[in-house]
Amino acid sequence: MHLKELSEAFGVSGCEDEVREVIIEAIKEHVDDYHVDSLGNLIAVKKSHRPSAISHLPKVMLAAHMDEVGLMITHIEKDGSLRFRPVGGIDDRILLSKAVLIGKDRIPGVIGVKPIHLLKEKEREKVVKVEEMAIDIGASSREEAEKLVKLGDYAAFATKFVELGNTVKGKAFDDRAGCAVLIELLREDYPFDLYAAFTVQEEVGLRGARVAAYAIEPDVAFVLEGTVCDDLPKKRDVSPTTRLGGGPAITLMDRTFIADRRLVNLLVETAEENNIPYQFKQPVVGGTDAGAIHLTKEGVPSAVVAVPCRYIHSPACLLSLSDFENTVKLMKAALGKVSSTKLTSLSRSQ
């Protein structure tokens, strides 16, 4: 499992190079070919080495995005502090006092704001806006800061991966969890050619997936994700989006797509046949690379399977290792059945 390496890698949207190198090292001995496209997607091909009675097998695409939410430096103040803007969806409330690493040299910094001792009563009742924050790298002047950091440099949260029993803590499980699942899946052989797309810039508009799917032209697509887990106690009885430890989460619909019911049924039947716990993601929130993939060219039947993660899009997330392992198990078993009679109609080549 490569979750620790992937979690700690620096990979804000548009700066996925370090993550891509970790993945290449992990998969190069298990695929027939791989390349990096002009946008930065890593696309690997694993040819089938199994005999099949079906003459026209579906072309199957698995996708997981490499990028994480983060920050970009937009201005350097006279006192050496750094102004920034979010890259991807980040709640202003979680930024204060967080440690970050900036640029290719991984310059350490802390997101600062006026201390509570100096706040007026009304100020204490308000959420501090990102425009009012700055990153302190210990510089005492603009000139000193400019020797270390440049405008346009990315900043990522400085979070170390930690094991907490069957639960692990780290950053960027959305979607390094999906990347880690996909790496494990590439160790197996399947009765069709498998195209693995480790995509870029999902957090800023599903951009890499759109390009990758257009190039691959898949008949079927599965998107592997790390998704919202909202299972903490609430004042009223409402269904959580997912539960930690409840198994892989299958999406029926989100804001970007409606899952192909044939693929959903395949996943559910496979889970039940193999006694793999599973859950449905609810309610209808968020979006994934499937939103871009399923609209490619003539359309691509798509489904999303995700590892539940608490506190995504924050400096520290929690993930259940049993959920991760069961996601791998479910996908391995389901992929083995994709070319069955029930699904062969998905292949355009017939």
Secondary structure, DSSP 8 states (H G I E B T S, - for coil): --HHHHHHS--BTT--HHHHHHHHHHHTTT-SEEEE-TT--EEEEE---S--S-SS---EEEEEE--B-EEEEEEE-TTS-EEEEEES---GGGTTT-EEEETTTTEEEEEE---GGG--HHHHTS---GGG-EEE-S-SSHHHHHTT--TT-EEEE----EEETTEEEES-HHHHHHHHHHHHHTTS--SS-EEEEEES--TTTSHHHHHHHHHH--SEEEEEEEEEE--S--SS----S--TTS--EE-SB-SS-B--HHHHHHHHHHHHHTT---EE--SS----THHHHTTSTT---EEEEEEEEETTTSS-EEEEHHHHHHHHHHHHHHHTTTTSGGGGGG-TT-
